[in-house]
């Protein structure tokens, strides 16, 4: 039955080991089995720190992935679980890859909007750490230039106020110190509160977003899953169209203009497995030495 086979293959994403366990009559020689095993691919994580704020350190914010497929087989993310099981002090190897199109604007006076639910907050933690370091450097510099720093708005989404509201205290402190202008929280599983996602907050704050992005030529950053990014970009288009009274073609032109001017930034990730009964833990991994780690990301 082709339909049943396709569902088994696409929903379950069975590994070679899963197939051998399920179909025990299959007989393979060790040499043939090894020849069929694919090489592990690098997993890339967004760095969630700033070298100016934390010299000699690289911080990573990652989901520790565990999920169960429809056939009841439990899986774990290879790299995230490996990292999570390391002992403090163990050395690992990495390659740091530059992201030339995903960084703070060269002009620090322009406003920026950062959208990152869950571990999508990772690069933005590096952003506010860098901004804090820049402000502190400006205040202590002998040649003070009355430098103007643009507004920084953060849109963060998680399940509820306590379970996975990562960096909550750090965010509050940054707001208190005026590093972050404002942080908006979207909670999808907060008891007694209507389910809210980051795109809902973007719609709610459409006037401010239109002013910052269109009138003040601000930068718009998105980090997270493919589906979330798609929903956020649709809402950004809606905001520009409704508040700017523009046609769809005019919105297309403006989005293209933002891309040409490198003002629309995306750091998108996702996994191919349909995650059923997923349980994730969030951990911050820190290496207190010159980075020599080989990082991997769930595929």
N, C-alpha and C positions, 0 to 999 in steps of 0.2 A: 504494500500500500504506500504509494508515493507520498500522500499527504501526511500519513503518520510518521514516515521516515523523515520528512522535512521538518515536522514539528519537533521530533526527537533531536535532530541535528541542530536546528536553529535556536530552539529554546533552551535545550540542555547544554549545548556547546561541550559535548563530551571530549575529554582528553584521550590520548592513546591508552592510558591506564584505565580510564573508565570503560572503554570499549572492551579491553581484555578481561576486566572483572565481570562485565555484563554478559559477554559471550565467551564463556570459559572453554568452548570447544576450539577456539582459535589457537593454533600452535605456531609460534614464531621462534626462530633461533635468536639468541642474544645479539649476534652480529647484525642480523637484519633489523632488529628492533632499534638498536643504537643508531643505525644508519638512517632511520626514519625520524628520529627525534630532532625537532627544529632547534636552532640556536636561540638562546635567550636574547631578546632585543633590549637596548637601553631603555630605562624608564626615566623620564625627565620630570623634575619637580620645580616649581617656581621658588626662587629663593625668597625667604620672608625676613630678611634682615638687611642692614646697611653696613658696609665696611667702615664708614666714617663713624657710625654710632657703636659698632661692635667690632673693633679691629681684630683680625685674625680668626673671625668666626663666620660660619655659615649656618643659618637657621632654616629649617624646612618644616612646613606645616602640612601634614598628610593624614588622609583617612587610612585607618588600618582595616582593610577590606575583608569581610567575611560574608558569604552569601550561600543560599541554597537554591538549586535549580528545581524545576517542577517534578523531576523524578526522585527528589529527596536527597540528592548527592550534595554534600557540603564542600565548598571550595574556600580557599583563602588566597588573597592577593599575594603573589610571590615576593615582591620587593618590600611592600609596606610591612608585611608580617616579619620578614627577615630583619628589617631595620628596627622594628618594635621589640624584637627579641634580643637585640644586641645588649651587651653589658656596658655600663658606663666605663669609658677608658679604652674600649676596643677601637682599633684603627681600621678604617675602611677607605676605599679608594673612589674617587669621583672625577668627573670631567665637567668643568663649568663652561657652559655654552652661553655666548652673549645673546641678548635679545635686543637688537638695534632699534626695533620699532615699539618697544614697550618699556618706557622709562618716563621719569618726570620731564615736563617741558623744559627746554633750554631757557625760555622766558619764564622766570619764577613768579611773575606778577599775574599771569593768566589763571583763571579759575579752573579747577579740575573736579570731575565727578567720577567716583570709583564705585563700581558695582561688583560685589563679590560674595555670593552666598557660600556658606560652609567653608571648605578649605580654599575656595576662590578668593578668600581674603588675603592669602599668602603674600602676593607681591605688594599689596597695599600696606601691609605692615612695614615692609621695607621702605615704602614711600613715606609714611609718616615718621619713621625713624630717621630717614635722610632729611626730611623737612625740619625736624627738631634739631638735628645736628647743624643744618645750614643757618637756622635762626640763632642758635647759641654761638656759632662762629661769627655771625654778623654782629651780635651784641658785644662780643669780646674783641672784635677787630679794632686795630688802631686807626684804620682808615674807614670809619663808619660812613656809609653812603645813603643813609635813610632808605634802605632797600625795602621795596614793597613786595610782600608775598601774597599771592592770590588765594582765594578761598579754596578749601578742600572739603568736599562733601563725600561722605561714605555711606553707601547703601549695603547693608549686611543682612543676610537672611539665615535663619536656623530654625530648629524645631520649637524650642521654647526658651524662656529667659535663663534657665539654669543648666539644662542637660548638655547642650553643645554650643553655648554662647561664648565661644573662645575669644580670648583677649578682651573680655568685657571690662575688666579693671583697667587695663592698659588704654583702652579706647576712652573710658571715662576720664582718665588722667590727661590724655591728649586734648580732650574737649576743654577740660578745666584750664589747661595751659595755653589754649587757643592755637594749638598745633592743627587740630581738626576743627574746622568751622562748625560742622554739625554731622552727627551720625544718626541715620535712620535704621531702625530695626524692623524686620519682617519676620513674624513668628507663624509657622505653619501648623504647629500642634500645641499651642498654648491653651490650657484649659480655660473655658469661659470666654474666649476671644475668637472672633471670626478669623478663619484661615487667611493669612496674608502672605504675598510673595513680593519680591523686590520690584517687579514690574508694576504691581499695584501702587507702591509708594511713588514710583516714577510718574505714574499718571496723576496721583494726588498732588504732587509737587511740580506739575507741568509748567506753571508760570515761571518759577525760579530756574528750572532746568532750561527752558527756552531762553531766558535772559542770559544765563551763564554760557550756554553753548552757541547761540546764534548772535546775540547782541554783543557779547564780550569775547567771542572767538575762543571759548574754553575747550578743554580736552575731555573726552569721554572714554573711560576705560571699562572693559568688561573682562572678568576672569571667572571661569567655571565651566559647567557642562554645556554640551552642544545645544540641548533643548532650552536651557535657561537663557543662553546667549541669544538664541533665535527669538524668544519671547521678549527679551529686553530690547532688542533692536526694533522689533515691531512696535513696541510702546514708545521708543524714542521717535520713530517716524510719526506716530500718532500725535505726540507732543508738538513736534515741529509743524505738522500740518494744521492742527487745531489752533494752536496759539499764534502761529504765523499766518494763518488763513491762506495756506498754500495748496496748490493742486498736487496730485500724486507725482506728476512729472517734475514739478518744482522741488518736491521733497527728494526725489531721486537725484536731482542735480545737486542739492545741498549735501546729501550724504556722500556723493562722489567727491564733492569739494572737500569735505572733512577728511576723506581718505587721502586725497591728493596732498593735503596740507599736513598729513600725519597727525590728525586730531581725533581720530576714531581708532582706538587700540583694542585688540582682542587677544586674549590668552585662553584658548579653548582646549578642554580635554574631555575625555569620556571613555567608557569601556563598552565593548561589544556585547558582553553578556547581559541578558535581561535579568536584573537583580531582583529576585523574589525572596521575601523573608530576609532581607539584608540587615545585617547588624554591623555598624561601623563604630570605631573608636577614633578619636582624634588625638594626635600626639604631636608635640613639638620636639624635633630632634636637633640637637645642637652639637657641633664639633668645635672644640676649643683649641684649634691649631690651624696651621695653613691647610687649606682644603686639599685632600688627596683622596677623594671618594669617587666611586663610580656609581652614579645614581641611575635608578630605573623607575619606570612608571607603569601602573596597571594597564594592560592592553585588553 
